[in-house]
Amino acid sequence: MSEFLGTTPAIVNLRVLLIGAGITVAVSLAAIALGFAIAAPVCAARLSRHRALRGAGALYVSIFRGVPLLVQLLVVYYALPFVGLELPSFVAAAIALGICTAAYQAENLRGGFLIIPPGHHTAAHAFGYGPVQTWRYILLPQALRAAAPALVNEMIGILKASSLVSVVGVADLTRVSQNIVARNMQPILWYSMAAALYLAINLALAATAGTAERRLGRGMARVAL
């Protein structure tokens, strides 16, 4: 195997595989960031006192958790041109992944908010905080801390689910490994390498998120003191 990997075609394939891994990371991070940007207002709607907002938030969560991600990818990819948006496949895939993961992230955040003692709201108002300030500076950091494990799991899940973007033409890790196997007919070797890269990326993501979670926890402890 070592002699095989030393050949020029194998080195080229390894480089292509690493490029595909980079695209997988990029589309996953873009989707996670977009998802969180959508999840925050959806979570706020779900927690709102207004029935219409709660209903809209619940409808969003129900739709994007109830429809398979592959179907969402295909709908976004093929529907955007009909409304005049000719986006690259990478952007369309990131949007589809983002709006899907937003539904799960919103529910994770909502769970974090629900475990905050009601007295924190009262204390924030007593110190003169308005509703937006209370939500941003008092409640959101605590909710993030409580929901961090679930959010990390969702990030890892969306990174693994990003393998589906290959069906809309994104040259991610799954797609390039399929192309390599189609050329040299060595599925065990190249799919095993793709699996190893997915594992390495997920471990790095989990370690980074764990570090951020610990720092957030120390920051909350200092605030409590």
C-alpha positions in Angstrom: 0.0 0.0 0.0 2.8 2.4 0.8 4.3 1.8 -2.6 1.0 2.5 -4.2 0.5 5.8 -2.3 3.9 6.8 -3.5 2.9 6.9 -7.1 2.0 10.1 -8.8 -1.7 9.3 -9.6 -2.2 8.4 -5.9 -0.6 11.6 -4.8 -2.9 13.6 -7.1 -5.9 11.7 -5.8 -4.9 12.5 -2.2 -4.7 16.2 -3.0 -8.1 16.1 -4.7 -9.5 14.3 -1.6 -8.1 17.0 0.7 -9.6 19.7 -1.5 -12.9 17.9 -1.3 -12.5 17.8 2.5 -11.9 21.5 2.5 -15.1 22.1 0.5 -17.0 19.9 3.0 -15.7 22.0 5.9 -16.6 25.2 4.1 -20.1 24.3 3.2 -20.8 22.9 6.6 -19.5 26.0 8.5 -21.4 28.3 6.1 -24.6 26.2 6.8 -24.0 26.2 10.6 -23.5 30.0 10.7 -26.6 30.6 8.5 -28.5 28.2 10.6 -27.7 29.9 13.8 -28.6 33.3 12.3 -32.0 31.9 11.5 -32.4 29.8 14.6 -32.1 32.8 17.0 -35.2 34.6 15.7 -37.1 31.4 15.2 -36.4 30.5 18.9 -37.5 34.0 19.9 -40.7 33.5 18.0 -41.3 30.1 19.6 -40.9 31.7 23.1 -43.0 34.8 22.2 -46.1 35.6 24.1 -47.9 36.3 20.8 -49.7 33.3 19.4 -49.1 34.3 15.8 -45.3 34.3 16.3 -45.4 31.1 18.3 -47.4 29.5 15.5 -45.0 30.8 12.8 -42.0 29.5 14.7 -43.6 26.1 15.2 -44.6 25.9 11.5 -41.0 26.6 10.5 -39.6 23.9 12.8 -42.3 21.4 11.7 -41.6 21.9 8.0 -37.8 21.8 8.1 -37.6 18.9 10.6 -40.3 17.0 8.8 -39.1 17.1 5.2 -36.0 15.0 4.4 -32.8 17.0 3.9 -32.2 15.5 0.5 -35.6 16.7 -0.7 -34.8 20.2 0.7 -31.5 20.3 -1.1 -33.2 19.4 -4.4 -36.0 21.9 -3.9 -33.7 24.7 -3.1 -31.3 23.9 -5.9 -33.9 23.6 -8.6 -36.4 26.2 -7.3 -34.0 29.2 -7.0 -33.6 29.6 -10.8 -37.4 29.9 -11.2 -37.3 33.0 -9.0 -34.4 34.5 -10.9 -31.6 33.4 -8.5 -28.9 31.7 -10.5 -26.6 30.7 -7.5 -23.6 28.4 -7.6 -24.3 24.9 -6.4 -22.1 25.5 -3.3 -24.2 28.5 -2.3 -27.5 26.7 -2.9 -26.3 23.7 -0.9 -25.2 25.9 2.0 -28.6 27.6 2.0 -30.5 24.3 2.0 -28.3 22.9 4.8 -28.6 26.2 6.8 -32.4 26.5 6.7 -32.6 22.8 7.7 -30.2 22.9 10.6 -31.8 26.2 11.8 -34.9 24.2 12.8 -32.9 21.9 15.0 -30.7 24.6 16.4 -33.8 26.7 17.3 -35.3 23.8 19.3 -31.9 23.3 21.1 -31.8 26.9 22.0 -35.4 26.9 23.1 -34.6 24.0 25.5 -31.7 26.1 26.9 -34.0 29.1 27.5 -36.7 26.9 29.2 -34.3 25.8 31.9 -33.4 29.3 33.0 -35.1 30.2 36.3 -37.8 32.8 35.9 -36.1 34.9 38.6 -33.4 35.9 36.2 -36.0 37.8 34.1 -37.1 39.6 37.2 -33.6 40.5 38.3 -32.7 41.8 34.8 -35.8 44.1 34.8 -34.9 45.2 38.4 -31.5 46.3 37.1 -33.1 48.4 34.4 -32.5 46.0 31.4 -35.0 46.3 28.6 -36.4 43.2 26.8 -33.7 43.1 24.1 -30.9 43.7 26.6 -32.2 41.0 28.9 -32.4 38.5 26.1 -29.0 39.4 24.7 -26.8 39.9 27.8 -28.6 37.8 30.4 -30.6 35.0 28.9 -28.9 34.1 25.6 -25.4 33.4 27.2 -27.1 31.1 29.7 -29.2 29.4 27.1 -26.1 28.9 24.9 -24.3 27.3 27.9 -27.2 25.0 28.6 -27.7 24.1 24.9 -24.0 23.8 24.0 -23.9 19.9 24.0 -27.0 19.6 21.8 -25.7 22.4 19.5 -22.3 20.6 19.1 -24.1 17.4 18.3 -26.1 19.2 15.6 -23.0 20.7 14.1 -21.4 17.3 13.9 -24.7 15.9 12.4 -24.8 18.6 9.7 -21.2 18.0 8.8 -22.0 14.4 8.2 -25.2 15.2 6.4 -23.2 17.5 4.1 -22.3 14.4 2.2 -25.7 14.8 0.5 -24.6 18.0 -1.3 -22.8 15.8 -3.8 -26.2 15.2 -5.5 -26.4 18.8 -6.5 -23.0 18.9 -8.0 -20.9 20.2 -5.1 -17.4 18.6 -5.3 -17.3 17.7 -1.6 -15.4 14.9 0.0 -18.0 12.3 -0.9 -18.3 13.4 -4.5 -14.5 13.5 -5.1 -14.1 10.1 -3.5 -16.8 8.7 -5.8 -15.0 10.2 -8.8 -11.7 8.7 -7.7 -13.2 5.3 -7.3 -14.9 5.5 -10.6 -11.5 6.0 -12.3 -9.3 3.5 -10.5 -11.8 1.0 -9.1 -10.3 0.8 -5.6 -13.4 1.5 -3.4 -12.1 0.1 -0.1 -8.9 2.2 -0.1 -10.4 5.6 -1.2 -13.7 5.3 0.7 -11.7 4.4 3.8 -9.6 7.5 3.4 -12.7 9.6 3.0 -14.1 8.1 6.2 -10.9 8.8 8.0 -11.0 12.5 6.8 -14.6 12.8 8.0 -13.6 11.4 11.4 -10.7 13.8 11.7 -12.9 16.8 10.8 -15.5 15.8 13.3 -13.0 15.2 16.0 -11.5 18.6 15.4 -14.9 20.3 15.4 -15.9 18.5 18.6 -12.6 19.6 20.3 -13.0 23.2 19.1 -16.6 23.3 20.3 -15.6 21.8 23.6 -12.9 24.5 24.2 -15.5 27.2 23.4 -18.0 25.6 25.8 -15.4 25.5 28.6 -14.5 29.2 28.0 -18.2 30.1 28.0 -18.6 28.2 31.3 -15.7 30.0 32.9 -17.2 33.4 31.7 -20.5 32.5 33.2 -18.9 31.5 36.5 -17.1 34.9 36.6 -20.3 36.7 36.0 -22.0 34.7 38.8 -19.2 35.7 41.2 
